[in-house]
Amino acid sequence: MHEATNTFLITQPIGRLMRRYAVPCIISLLVAALYNIVDQIFIANASYLGSYGNAANTVVFPLTVVALALAVMVGDGCCAFVSISLGSGQTDRAGKSVGSAVLMSLLLGAALTLCYLAFSTQILTMFGGQVNAETYSCAKEYFFWITLGIPFYMFGQAMNPIIRSDGSPRFAMAATLAGAAVNLVLDPVFIFLFRWGMMGAAVATILGQILTALLSVWYLCHMKAIRLDGRCLRLHGSLVRRYLPLGVCSFLSQISLVAAMAAIQNMTLQYGAQDPIFSQAQYAQIPLAVLGIVMKVFQIVISVAVGMAAGCIPIIGYNLGAERRDRAAGLLTRLLAAEAAVGAAALLVVELFPQTLIGLFGAANESIYYTQFAVRCFRIYLCMMVLATVNKAAFIYLQALGKSLLSTALSMIREVVFGVGLALLLPGIFGLDGVLYSMPVSDLLTFLISAAVLVRTYRSLRQTPHPADGPLPQDG
């Protein structure tokens, strides 16, 4: 019987479940984050692209995050809803939700592609593409080709959490890994051998995304706990209205990040133009290029943090549906400790080895100002990574509990109120360094709020008695 497939989520030890679900999810998201950073590494080390190509990659990166935001809204929302539905034995509802999510991701992907193609010049300008002619030329070329792959990218990213909710986190991981492997192999071929430049980097990425999408289609035809048929593959409005709000937090956390990046990139251009070094035409693109690199490194760390928390969504949702709130509370403490450990390890790397990190991105081919600014950027911009990882876990955990409004509010406070607000305010006081200070200050202020919310949530879960169905299995 399909409804019994995932009952192990309320019987197996919490620690074992976290490892089973979180590790594949971490790898999936980590690999997804590496798509863009791999492009940037090869671009940076191509002498005919260099920091101009790097800056162009930084300009386009937020626009891929918009696509990701829409995809995770559908995928994470459906994942949480399907997990709760399976936990309460409603497999038919789960199947119809998945079918709706398939169509929704395809429609959104097509719409975003058309929008990007129609308004490419205005969009690139909005994110700093006009810093100089060389950067704009590279950005326009890269953006055009990346846009053609948006539907495949969004479909694969939306299906990934849905596949996890069906009890197959390893397949979700494998689908993403396969696409990343294609990108990794083809990038140097297209950039160095064929000398296709920015187009080569983009085409390698698209081919990887197509493979991930095709593997996802195969899985949808072979699901375990859910049976898809013709009745499922249409938009079920009542279900869409129920699961999309559960993905709104994921959407807003990504889309508000885009707003923060737009503010940061524009402030970088404005105050970089006032700097005695970066106001010179030959160095004007350096702050934008370096900031993009630091953001990508941070994105890798956050991918681990988000993957760890998002991987636990099916566990939390299923136990919530099965009235096992005590297990959901136990998972929270383990999750926060693991997130803090990830942040601490990453902090040591960026504080102790910033020159090594920037060396991966073509520092040997650039001026000394490139390396100097990168070292300062790594050490200031990322100094509160421990709090950043804990904050992300808090947002996703609350989302998995069905507290989408609270989760969304916290995410918006972090990215819009603090992220955008401080990025606009602090440069007026500290100049270009003010852009760098905006990140750690935002994470610190957000943590103070998130900590209070998590304490109340934990107490509420612990005060709710679980069903008298015998002793809990030993967690380990």
Secondary structure, 3 states (H helix, E strand, C coil): CHHHCCHHHHCCCHHHHHHHHHHHHHHHHHHHHHHHHHHHHHHHCCCCCHHHHHHHHHHHHHHHHHHHHHHHHHHHHHHHHHHHHHHCCCHHHHHHHHHHHHHHHHHHHHHHHHHHHHCHHHHHHHCCHHHCHHHHHHHHHHHHHHHHCHHHHHHHHHHHHHHHHCCCHHHHHHHHHHHHHHHHHHHHHHHHHCCCHHHHHHHHHHHHHHHHHHHHHHHHCCCCCCCCCCCCCCCCHHHHHHHHHHHHHHHHHHHHHHHHHHHHHHHHHHHHCCCCCCCCHHHCCHHHHHHHHHHHHHHHHHHHHHHHHHCCHHHHHHHHHCCCHHHHHHHHHHHHHHHHHHHHHHHHHHHHCHHHHHHCCCHHHCCHHHHHHHHHHHHHHCCCHHHHHHHHHHHHHHHHCCCHHHHHHHHHHHHHHHHHHHHHHCHHHHCHHHHHHHHHHHHHHHHHHHHHHHHHHHHHHHHCCCCCCCCCCCCC
